[in-house]
Amino acid sequence: MYLAKKYLGYWSQDKAKHIITSIWEVIDTTYLAPYFESMPSRIQAVIDAKGGLT
């Protein structure tokens, strides 16, 4: 992922799309699950902070 982020600006849009899609397809859902599950409380924290830092 580091390389994709570092060099994304140097690739064509089609190549960047291919790289991002390839990375997305290999990410394990167990890696992403905690982020999805924490979103309601994270969103509420932003609301409570009136858009400020949380």
HELIX and SHEET records of a PDB file:
HELIX    1   1 TYR A    2  TYR A    7  1                                   6    
HELIX    2   2 LEU A    8  TYR A   10  5                                   3    
HELIX    3   3 GLN A   13  VAL A   26  1                                  14    
HELIX    4   4 THR A   29  ASP A   48  1                                  20    
END                                                                             
